[in-house]
Amino acid sequence: MICLCNGVRLETILKAIEGGARSLDEIFDQTTAGVGPCGGSCRDKLRQILAEKLKPGEQNE
């Protein structure tokens, strides 16, 4: 589980990245991860996942 507030699992995040998400905003829009009532405590983990899964230059800021 990556986003506890919204119940978003790692598999969902990976599918969003495979489907074209290249920024935190795009992950937020596609999965609701990072925009829960906690204020986004999982955002650092989401950044790390993006950095691990995308090649240099693929990530949008």
N, CA, C and O atoms as a Tripos MOL2 file, in Angstrom:
@<TRIPOS>MOLECULE
protein
  244   243    61     0     0
PROTEIN
NO_CHARGES

@<TRIPOS>ATOM
      1 N           0.8540   -1.1700    0.0000 N.3       1 MET1
      2 CA          0.0000    0.0000    0.0000 C.3       1 MET1
      3 C           0.9070    1.2420    0.0000 C.2       1 MET1
      4 O           1.7560    1.3980    0.8770 O.2       1 MET1
      5 N           0.7200    2.0960   -0.9660 N.am      2 ILE2
      6 CA          1.5190    3.3120   -1.0640 C.3       2 ILE2
      7 C           0.7850    4.4900   -0.4320 C.2       2 ILE2
      8 O           1.3570    5.2250    0.3730 O.2       2 ILE2
      9 N          -0.4670    4.6670   -0.7940 N.am      3 CYS3
     10 CA         -1.2690    5.7710   -0.2450 C.3       3 CYS3
     11 C          -2.3210    5.1820    0.6940 C.2       3 CYS3
     12 O          -3.3250    4.6210    0.2570 O.2       3 CYS3
     13 N          -2.0660    5.3240    1.9810 N.am      4 LEU4
     14 CA         -2.9850    4.7460    2.9650 C.3       4 LEU4
     15 C          -4.3260    5.4660    2.9850 C.2       4 LEU4
     16 O          -5.3670    4.8260    3.1340 O.2       4 LEU4
     17 N          -4.3170    6.7760    2.8390 N.am      5 CYS5
     18 CA         -5.5550    7.5580    2.9090 C.3       5 CYS5
     19 C          -6.5690    7.1480    1.8440 C.2       5 CYS5
     20 O          -7.7630    7.0290    2.1160 O.2       5 CYS5
     21 N          -6.0660    6.9330    0.6170 N.am      6 ASN6
     22 CA         -6.9590    6.6140   -0.4930 C.3       6 ASN6
     23 C          -6.8950    5.1570   -0.9160 C.2       6 ASN6
     24 O          -7.5300    4.7640   -1.8940 O.2       6 ASN6
     25 N          -6.1330    4.3540   -0.1870 N.am      7 GLY7
     26 CA         -6.0840    2.9240   -0.4620 C.3       7 GLY7
     27 C          -5.4740    2.5730   -1.8140 C.2       7 GLY7
     28 O          -5.9490    1.6590   -2.4880 O.2       7 GLY7
     29 N          -4.4260    3.2920   -2.2170 N.am      8 VAL8
     30 CA         -3.8110    3.0610   -3.5250 C.3       8 VAL8
     31 C          -2.5800    2.1720   -3.3520 C.2       8 VAL8
     32 O          -1.6730    2.4780   -2.5780 O.2       8 VAL8
     33 N          -2.5750    1.0800   -4.0830 N.am      9 ARG9
     34 CA         -1.4900    0.1000   -4.0040 C.3       9 ARG9
     35 C          -0.3940    0.4030   -5.0290 C.2       9 ARG9
     36 O          -0.6010    1.1400   -5.9920 O.2       9 ARG9
     37 N           0.7590   -0.1820   -4.7930 N.am     10 LEU10
     38 CA          1.8930   -0.0180   -5.6990 C.3      10 LEU10
     39 C           1.5130   -0.4200   -7.1250 C.2      10 LEU10
     40 O           1.9000    0.2550   -8.0780 O.2      10 LEU10
     41 N           0.7770   -1.4860   -7.2780 N.am     11 GLU11
     42 CA          0.3890   -1.9530   -8.6080 C.3      11 GLU11
     43 C          -0.3540   -0.8790   -9.3870 C.2      11 GLU11
     44 O          -0.1630   -0.7380  -10.5950 O.2      11 GLU11
     45 N          -1.1930   -0.1280   -8.7040 N.am     12 THR12
     46 CA         -1.9610    0.9430   -9.3400 C.3      12 THR12
     47 C          -1.0400    2.0670   -9.7930 C.2      12 THR12
     48 O          -1.2220    2.6260  -10.8740 O.2      12 THR12
     49 N          -0.0530    2.3960   -8.9690 N.am     13 ILE13
     50 CA          0.9130    3.4340   -9.3190 C.3      13 ILE13
     51 C           1.7180    2.9900  -10.5370 C.2      13 ILE13
     52 O           1.9180    3.7710  -11.4680 O.2      13 ILE13
     53 N           2.1760    1.7470  -10.5340 N.am     14 LEU14
     54 CA          2.9650    1.2400  -11.6550 C.3      14 LEU14
     55 C           2.1610    1.2190  -12.9460 C.2      14 LEU14
     56 O           2.6950    1.5330  -14.0090 O.2      14 LEU14
     57 N           0.8950    0.8560  -12.8700 N.am     15 LYS15
     58 CA          0.0370    0.8700  -14.0620 C.3      15 LYS15
     59 C          -0.1230    2.2880  -14.5940 C.2      15 LYS15
     60 O          -0.1440    2.4950  -15.8070 O.2      15 LYS15
     61 N          -0.2370    3.2670  -13.6980 N.am     16 ALA16
     62 CA         -0.3550    4.6620  -14.1340 C.3      16 ALA16
     63 C           0.9140    5.0990  -14.8600 C.2      16 ALA16
     64 O           0.8410    5.7800  -15.8830 O.2      16 ALA16
     65 N           2.0680    4.7140  -14.3390 N.am     17 ILE17
     66 CA          3.3390    5.0680  -14.9830 C.3      17 ILE17
     67 C           3.4520    4.3640  -16.3360 C.2      17 ILE17
     68 O           3.8450    4.9760  -17.3290 O.2      17 ILE17
     69 N           3.1080    3.0840  -16.3680 N.am     18 GLU18
     70 CA          3.1220    2.3430  -17.6300 C.3      18 GLU18
     71 C           2.1420    2.9390  -18.6350 C.2      18 GLU18
     72 O           2.3540    2.8650  -19.8450 O.2      18 GLU18
     73 N           1.0740    3.5280  -18.1190 N.am     19 GLY19
     74 CA          0.0560    4.1360  -18.9720 C.3      19 GLY19
     75 C           0.3540    5.5720  -19.3830 C.2      19 GLY19
     76 O          -0.4450    6.2040  -20.0740 O.2      19 GLY19
     77 N           1.5080    6.0860  -18.9550 N.am     20 GLY20
     78 CA          1.8980    7.4090  -19.4270 C.3      20 GLY20
     79 C           2.0940    8.4750  -18.3770 C.2      20 GLY20
     80 O           2.5170    9.5790  -18.7200 O.2      20 GLY20
     81 N           1.8100    8.2060  -17.1100 N.am     21 ALA21
     82 CA          2.0230    9.2160  -16.0640 C.3      21 ALA21
     83 C           3.5170    9.5090  -15.9570 C.2      21 ALA21
     84 O           4.3250    8.5950  -15.7930 O.2      21 ALA21
     85 N           3.8780   10.7860  -16.0520 N.am     22 ARG22
     86 CA          5.2800   11.1940  -16.0260 C.3      22 ARG22
     87 C           5.5670   12.2590  -14.9760 C.2      22 ARG22
     88 O           6.6540   12.8360  -14.9540 O.2      22 ARG22
     89 N           4.5990   12.5190  -14.1110 N.am     23 SER23
     90 CA          4.7700   13.5140  -13.0540 C.3      23 SER23
     91 C           3.8840   13.1360  -11.8720 C.2      23 SER23
     92 O           2.9930   12.2940  -11.9840 O.2      23 SER23
     93 N           4.1510   13.7800  -10.7370 N.am     24 LEU24
     94 CA          3.2940   13.5460   -9.5720 C.3      24 LEU24
     95 C           1.8580   13.9550   -9.8700 C.2      24 LEU24
     96 O           0.9200   13.2510   -9.4940 O.2      24 LEU24
     97 N           1.6820   15.0860  -10.5400 N.am     25 ASP25
     98 CA          0.3250   15.5390  -10.8660 C.3      25 ASP25
     99 C          -0.4250   14.5060  -11.6980 C.2      25 ASP25
    100 O          -1.6100   14.2640  -11.4730 O.2      25 ASP25
    101 N           0.2570   13.9040  -12.6480 N.am     26 GLU26
    102 CA         -0.3900   12.8910  -13.4810 C.3      26 GLU26
    103 C          -0.7270   11.6480  -12.6640 C.2      26 GLU26
    104 O          -1.7630   11.0210  -12.8850 O.2      26 GLU26
    105 N           0.1440   11.2890  -11.7220 N.am     27 ILE27
    106 CA         -0.1830   10.1720  -10.8280 C.3      27 ILE27
    107 C          -1.3710   10.5320   -9.9500 C.2      27 ILE27
    108 O          -2.2710    9.7130   -9.7590 O.2      27 ILE27
    109 N          -1.3850   11.7530   -9.4100 N.am     28 PHE28
    110 CA         -2.5170   12.1990   -8.5860 C.3      28 PHE28
    111 C          -3.8170   12.0750   -9.3720 C.2      28 PHE28
    112 O          -4.8060   11.5300   -8.8830 O.2      28 PHE28
    113 N          -3.7960   12.5980  -10.6130 N.am     29 ASP29
    114 CA         -5.0030   12.6080  -11.4450 C.3      29 ASP29
    115 C          -5.4940   11.2030  -11.7730 C.2      29 ASP29
    116 O          -6.6980   10.9450  -11.7750 O.2      29 ASP29
    117 N          -4.5650   10.3020  -12.0490 N.am     30 GLN30
    118 CA         -4.9500    8.9500  -12.4750 C.3      30 GLN30
    119 C          -5.2810    8.0140  -11.3250 C.2      30 GLN30
    120 O          -6.0310    7.0560  -11.5130 O.2      30 GLN30
    121 N          -4.7330    8.2700  -10.1280 N.am     31 THR31
    122 CA         -4.8860    7.2830   -9.0520 C.3      31 THR31
    123 C          -5.4620    7.8340   -7.7480 C.2      31 THR31
    124 O          -5.9310    7.0470   -6.9250 O.2      31 THR31
    125 N          -5.4500    9.0960   -7.5330 N.am     32 THR32
    126 CA         -5.7900    9.8150   -6.2910 C.3      32 THR32
    127 C          -4.7270    9.6520   -5.2030 C.2      32 THR32
    128 O          -4.9000   10.1680   -4.0990 O.2      32 THR32
    129 N          -3.6350    8.9480   -5.4910 N.am     33 ALA33
    130 CA         -2.5450    8.8280   -4.5120 C.3      33 ALA33
    131 C          -1.8940   10.1910   -4.3200 C.2      33 ALA33
    132 O          -1.6750   10.9250   -5.2840 O.2      33 ALA33
    133 N          -1.5880   10.5240   -3.0740 N.am     34 GLY34
    134 CA         -0.8930   11.7700   -2.7790 C.3      34 GLY34
    135 C          -1.7750   12.9600   -2.5310 C.2      34 GLY34
    136 O          -1.2780   14.0570   -2.2750 O.2      34 GLY34
    137 N          -3.0780   12.7700   -2.6010 N.am     35 VAL35
    138 CA         -3.9830   13.8990   -2.3880 C.3      35 VAL35
    139 C          -5.0420   13.5770   -1.3340 C.2      35 VAL35
    140 O          -6.1760   14.0500   -1.4080 O.2      35 VAL35
    141 N          -4.6540   12.7720   -0.3630 N.am     36 GLY36
    142 CA         -5.5830   12.3790    0.6850 C.3      36 GLY36
    143 C          -5.6510   13.3900    1.8100 C.2      36 GLY36
    144 O          -4.9850   14.4240    1.7630 O.2      36 GLY36
    145 N          -6.4500   13.0970    2.8190 N.am     37 PRO37
    146 CA         -6.6350   14.0040    3.9440 C.3      37 PRO37
    147 C          -5.3550   14.2370    4.7630 C.2      37 PRO37
    148 O          -5.2940   15.1800    5.5520 O.2      37 PRO37
    149 N          -4.3380   13.3900    4.5850 N.am     38 CYS38
    150 CA         -3.0880   13.5700    5.3330 C.3      38 CYS38
    151 C          -2.2470   14.6990    4.7440 C.2      38 CYS38
    152 O          -1.2980   15.1620    5.3770 O.2      38 CYS38
    153 N          -2.5850   15.1370    3.5520 N.am     39 GLY39
    154 CA         -1.8250   16.2000    2.9100 C.3      39 GLY39
    155 C          -0.7100   15.6960    2.0120 C.2      39 GLY39
    156 O           0.1460   16.4720    1.5880 O.2      39 GLY39
    157 N          -0.7130   14.4110    1.7210 N.am     40 GLY40
    158 CA          0.2480   13.8740    0.7770 C.3      40 GLY40
    159 C           1.5050   13.2970    1.3850 C.2      40 GLY40
    160 O           2.5940   13.4930    0.8450 O.2      40 GLY40
    161 N           1.3840   12.5940    2.4880 N.am     41 SER41
    162 CA          2.5730   12.0340    3.1400 C.3      41 SER41
    163 C           3.2750   10.9790    2.2830 C.2      41 SER41
    164 O           4.4230   10.6340    2.5660 O.2      41 SER41
    165 N           2.6240   10.4630    1.2560 N.am     42 CYS42
    166 CA          3.2360    9.4510    0.3940 C.3      42 CYS42
    167 C           3.9420   10.0580   -0.8260 C.2      42 CYS42
    168 O           4.4860    9.3190   -1.6470 O.2      42 CYS42
    169 N           3.9420   11.3580   -0.9540 N.am     43 ARG43
    170 CA          4.5170   11.9950   -2.1440 C.3      43 ARG43
    171 C           6.0040   11.7060   -2.3170 C.2      43 ARG43
    172 O           6.4660   11.5470   -3.4460 O.2      43 ARG43
    173 N           6.7610   11.6350   -1.2280 N.am     44 ASP44
    174 CA          8.1800   11.3100   -1.3570 C.3      44 ASP44
    175 C           8.3570    9.9100   -1.9430 C.2      44 ASP44
    176 O           9.2320    9.6860   -2.7790 O.2      44 ASP44
    177 N           7.5320    8.9820   -1.5050 N.am     45 LYS45
    178 CA          7.5870    7.6200   -2.0420 C.3      45 LYS45
    179 C           7.1890    7.6250   -3.5170 C.2      45 LYS45
    180 O           7.7900    6.9060   -4.3150 O.2      45 LYS45
    181 N           6.1970    8.4140   -3.8870 N.am     46 LEU46
    182 CA          5.7880    8.4980   -5.2880 C.3      46 LEU46
    183 C           6.9100    9.0570   -6.1570 C.2      46 LEU46
    184 O           7.1430    8.5720   -7.2640 O.2      46 LEU46
    185 N           7.5980   10.0690   -5.6610 N.am     47 ARG47
    186 CA          8.7490   10.6310   -6.3920 C.3      47 ARG47
    187 C           9.8180    9.5650   -6.6100 C.2      47 ARG47
    188 O          10.3950    9.4600   -7.6930 O.2      47 ARG47
    189 N          10.0720    8.7820   -5.5760 N.am     48 GLN48
    190 CA         11.0770    7.7230   -5.6590 C.3      48 GLN48
    191 C          10.6740    6.6780   -6.6970 C.2      48 GLN48
    192 O          11.5100    6.2340   -7.4840 O.2      48 GLN48
    193 N           9.4270    6.2910   -6.7050 N.am     49 ILE49
    194 CA          8.9450    5.3010   -7.6710 C.3      49 ILE49
    195 C           9.0860    5.8470   -9.0890 C.2      49 ILE49
    196 O           9.5430    5.1330   -9.9820 O.2      49 ILE49
    197 N           8.7010    7.0940   -9.3030 N.am     50 LEU50
    198 CA          8.8630    7.7080  -10.6260 C.3      50 LEU50
    199 C          10.3230    7.6940  -11.0590 C.2      50 LEU50
    200 O          10.6310    7.3300  -12.1940 O.2      50 LEU50
    201 N          11.2090    8.0810  -10.1760 N.am     51 ALA51
    202 CA         12.6340    8.1340  -10.4980 C.3      51 ALA51
    203 C          13.1790    6.7450  -10.8370 C.2      51 ALA51
    204 O          14.0370    6.6130  -11.7100 O.2      51 ALA51
    205 N          12.6950    5.7280  -10.1640 N.am     52 GLU52
    206 CA         13.1650    4.3660  -10.4090 C.3      52 GLU52
    207 C          12.6300    3.7930  -11.7150 C.2      52 GLU52
    208 O          13.3120    3.0110  -12.3770 O.2      52 GLU52
    209 N          11.4240    4.1760  -12.0820 N.am     53 LYS53
    210 CA         10.7560    3.5550  -13.2290 C.3      53 LYS53
    211 C          10.9700    4.2980  -14.5430 C.2      53 LYS53
    212 O          10.8170    3.7140  -15.6160 O.2      53 LYS53
    213 N          11.3180    5.5650  -14.4700 N.am     54 LEU54
    214 CA         11.4810    6.3450  -15.6890 C.3      54 LEU54
    215 C          12.9530    6.5550  -16.0070 C.2      54 LEU54
    216 O          13.7910    6.6530  -15.1110 O.2      54 LEU54
    217 N          13.2470    6.6220  -17.2780 N.am     55 LYS55
    218 CA         14.6010    6.9230  -17.7250 C.3      55 LYS55
    219 C          14.8690    8.4040  -17.5230 C.2      55 LYS55
    220 O          13.9330    9.2020  -17.4840 O.2      55 LYS55
    221 N          16.1390    8.7840  -17.3950 N.am     56 PRO56
    222 CA         16.4610   10.2180  -17.2750 C.3      56 PRO56
    223 C          15.8540   10.9980  -18.4370 C.2      56 PRO56
    224 O          15.9370   10.5870  -19.5940 O.2      56 PRO56
    225 N          15.2500   12.1200  -18.1040 N.am     57 GLY57
    226 CA         14.6210   12.9580  -19.1070 C.3      57 GLY57
    227 C          13.1660   12.6400  -19.3880 C.2      57 GLY57
    228 O          12.4860   13.4330  -20.0390 O.2      57 GLY57
    229 N          12.6660   11.5130  -18.9210 N.am     58 GLU58
    230 CA         11.2610   11.1440  -19.1540 C.3      58 GLU58
    231 C          10.3100   11.7970  -18.1590 C.2      58 GLU58
    232 O           9.1310   11.9930  -18.4550 O.2      58 GLU58
    233 N          10.8160   12.1270  -17.0020 N.am     59 GLN59
    234 CA          9.9540   12.6350  -15.9400 C.3      59 GLN59
    235 C           9.6330   14.1050  -16.1710 C.2      59 GLN59
    236 O          10.5210   14.9190  -16.4260 O.2      59 GLN59
    237 N           8.3500   14.4260  -16.0770 N.am     60 ASN60
    238 CA          7.8840   15.8160  -16.1400 C.3      60 ASN60
    239 C           7.8670   16.3720  -14.7350 C.2      60 ASN60
    240 O           7.5220   15.6620  -13.7900 O.2      60 ASN60
    241 N           8.2280   17.6110  -14.5880 N.am     61 GLU61
    242 CA          8.2110   18.2340  -13.2520 C.3      61 GLU61
    243 C           6.8500   18.7650  -12.9170 C.2      61 GLU61
    244 O           6.6540   19.3200  -11.8350 O.2      61 GLU61
@<TRIPOS>BOND
     1     1     2 1
     2     2     3 1
     3     3     4 2
     4     3     5 am
     5     5     6 1
     6     6     7 1
     7     7     8 2
     8     7     9 am
     9     9    10 1
    10    10    11 1
    11    11    12 2
    12    11    13 am
    13    13    14 1
    14    14    15 1
    15    15    16 2
    16    15    17 am
    17    17    18 1
    18    18    19 1
    19    19    20 2
    20    19    21 am
    21    21    22 1
    22    22    23 1
    23    23    24 2
    24    23    25 am
    25    25    26 1
    26    26    27 1
    27    27    28 2
    28    27    29 am
    29    29    30 1
    30    30    31 1
    31    31    32 2
    32    31    33 am
    33    33    34 1
    34    34    35 1
    35    35    36 2
    36    35    37 am
    37    37    38 1
    38    38    39 1
    39    39    40 2
    40    39    41 am
    41    41    42 1
    42    42    43 1
    43    43    44 2
    44    43    45 am
    45    45    46 1
    46    46    47 1
    47    47    48 2
    48    47    49 am
    49    49    50 1
    50    50    51 1
    51    51    52 2
    52    51    53 am
    53    53    54 1
    54    54    55 1
    55    55    56 2
    56    55    57 am
    57    57    58 1
    58    58    59 1
    59    59    60 2
    60    59    61 am
    61    61    62 1
    62    62    63 1
    63    63    64 2
    64    63    65 am
    65    65    66 1
    66    66    67 1
    67    67    68 2
    68    67    69 am
    69    69    70 1
    70    70    71 1
    71    71    72 2
    72    71    73 am
    73    73    74 1
    74    74    75 1
    75    75    76 2
    76    75    77 am
    77    77    78 1
    78    78    79 1
    79    79    80 2
    80    79    81 am
    81    81    82 1
    82    82    83 1
    83    83    84 2
    84    83    85 am
    85    85    86 1
    86    86    87 1
    87    87    88 2
    88    87    89 am
    89    89    90 1
    90    90    91 1
    91    91    92 2
    92    91    93 am
    93    93    94 1
    94    94    95 1
    95    95    96 2
    96    95    97 am
    97    97    98 1
    98    98    99 1
    99    99   100 2
   100    99   101 am
   101   101   102 1
   102   102   103 1
   103   103   104 2
   104   103   105 am
   105   105   106 1
   106   106   107 1
   107   107   108 2
   108   107   109 am
   109   109   110 1
   110   110   111 1
   111   111   112 2
   112   111   113 am
   113   113   114 1
   114   114   115 1
   115   115   116 2
   116   115   117 am
   117   117   118 1
   118   118   119 1
   119   119   120 2
   120   119   121 am
   121   121   122 1
   122   122   123 1
   123   123   124 2
   124   123   125 am
   125   125   126 1
   126   126   127 1
   127   127   128 2
   128   127   129 am
   129   129   130 1
   130   130   131 1
   131   131   132 2
   132   131   133 am
   133   133   134 1
   134   134   135 1
   135   135   136 2
   136   135   137 am
   137   137   138 1
   138   138   139 1
   139   139   140 2
   140   139   141 am
   141   141   142 1
   142   142   143 1
   143   143   144 2
   144   143   145 am
   145   145   146 1
   146   146   147 1
   147   147   148 2
   148   147   149 am
   149   149   150 1
   150   150   151 1
   151   151   152 2
   152   151   153 am
   153   153   154 1
   154   154   155 1
   155   155   156 2
   156   155   157 am
   157   157   158 1
   158   158   159 1
   159   159   160 2
   160   159   161 am
   161   161   162 1
   162   162   163 1
   163   163   164 2
   164   163   165 am
   165   165   166 1
   166   166   167 1
   167   167   168 2
   168   167   169 am
   169   169   170 1
   170   170   171 1
   171   171   172 2
   172   171   173 am
   173   173   174 1
   174   174   175 1
   175   175   176 2
   176   175   177 am
   177   177   178 1
   178   178   179 1
   179   179   180 2
   180   179   181 am
   181   181   182 1
   182   182   183 1
   183   183   184 2
   184   183   185 am
   185   185   186 1
   186   186   187 1
   187   187   188 2
   188   187   189 am
   189   189   190 1
   190   190   191 1
   191   191   192 2
   192   191   193 am
   193   193   194 1
   194   194   195 1
   195   195   196 2
   196   195   197 am
   197   197   198 1
   198   198   199 1
   199   199   200 2
   200   199   201 am
   201   201   202 1
   202   202   203 1
   203   203   204 2
   204   203   205 am
   205   205   206 1
   206   206   207 1
   207   207   208 2
   208   207   209 am
   209   209   210 1
   210   210   211 1
   211   211   212 2
   212   211   213 am
   213   213   214 1
   214   214   215 1
   215   215   216 2
   216   215   217 am
   217   217   218 1
   218   218   219 1
   219   219   220 2
   220   219   221 am
   221   221   222 1
   222   222   223 1
   223   223   224 2
   224   223   225 am
   225   225   226 1
   226   226   227 1
   227   227   228 2
   228   227   229 am
   229   229   230 1
   230   230   231 1
   231   231   232 2
   232   231   233 am
   233   233   234 1
   234   234   235 1
   235   235   236 2
   236   235   237 am
   237   237   238 1
   238   238   239 1
   239   239   240 2
   240   239   241 am
   241   241   242 1
   242   242   243 1
   243   243   244 2
@<TRIPOS>SUBSTRUCTURE
     1 MET1         2 RESIDUE 1 A MET
     2 ILE2         6 RESIDUE 1 A ILE
     3 CYS3        10 RESIDUE 1 A CYS
     4 LEU4        14 RESIDUE 1 A LEU
     5 CYS5        18 RESIDUE 1 A CYS
     6 ASN6        22 RESIDUE 1 A ASN
     7 GLY7        26 RESIDUE 1 A GLY
     8 VAL8        30 RESIDUE 1 A VAL
     9 ARG9        34 RESIDUE 1 A ARG
    10 LEU10       38 RESIDUE 1 A LEU
    11 GLU11       42 RESIDUE 1 A GLU
    12 THR12       46 RESIDUE 1 A THR
    13 ILE13       50 RESIDUE 1 A ILE
    14 LEU14       54 RESIDUE 1 A LEU
    15 LYS15       58 RESIDUE 1 A LYS
    16 ALA16       62 RESIDUE 1 A ALA
    17 ILE17       66 RESIDUE 1 A ILE
    18 GLU18       70 RESIDUE 1 A GLU
    19 GLY19       74 RESIDUE 1 A GLY
    20 GLY20       78 RESIDUE 1 A GLY
    21 ALA21       82 RESIDUE 1 A ALA
    22 ARG22       86 RESIDUE 1 A ARG
    23 SER23       90 RESIDUE 1 A SER
    24 LEU24       94 RESIDUE 1 A LEU
    25 ASP25       98 RESIDUE 1 A ASP
    26 GLU26      102 RESIDUE 1 A GLU
    27 ILE27      106 RESIDUE 1 A ILE
    28 PHE28      110 RESIDUE 1 A PHE
    29 ASP29      114 RESIDUE 1 A ASP
    30 GLN30      118 RESIDUE 1 A GLN
    31 THR31      122 RESIDUE 1 A THR
    32 THR32      126 RESIDUE 1 A THR
    33 ALA33      130 RESIDUE 1 A ALA
    34 GLY34      134 RESIDUE 1 A GLY
    35 VAL35      138 RESIDUE 1 A VAL
    36 GLY36      142 RESIDUE 1 A GLY
    37 PRO37      146 RESIDUE 1 A PRO
    38 CYS38      150 RESIDUE 1 A CYS
    39 GLY39      154 RESIDUE 1 A GLY
    40 GLY40      158 RESIDUE 1 A GLY
    41 SER41      162 RESIDUE 1 A SER
    42 CYS42      166 RESIDUE 1 A CYS
    43 ARG43      170 RESIDUE 1 A ARG
    44 ASP44      174 RESIDUE 1 A ASP
    45 LYS45      178 RESIDUE 1 A LYS
    46 LEU46      182 RESIDUE 1 A LEU
    47 ARG47      186 RESIDUE 1 A ARG
    48 GLN48      190 RESIDUE 1 A GLN
    49 ILE49      194 RESIDUE 1 A ILE
    50 LEU50      198 RESIDUE 1 A LEU
    51 ALA51      202 RESIDUE 1 A ALA
    52 GLU52      206 RESIDUE 1 A GLU
    53 LYS53      210 RESIDUE 1 A LYS
    54 LEU54      214 RESIDUE 1 A LEU
    55 LYS55      218 RESIDUE 1 A LYS
    56 PRO56      222 RESIDUE 1 A PRO
    57 GLY57      226 RESIDUE 1 A GLY
    58 GLU58      230 RESIDUE 1 A GLU
    59 GLN59      234 RESIDUE 1 A GLN
    60 ASN60      238 RESIDUE 1 A ASN
    61 GLU61      242 RESIDUE 1 A GLU
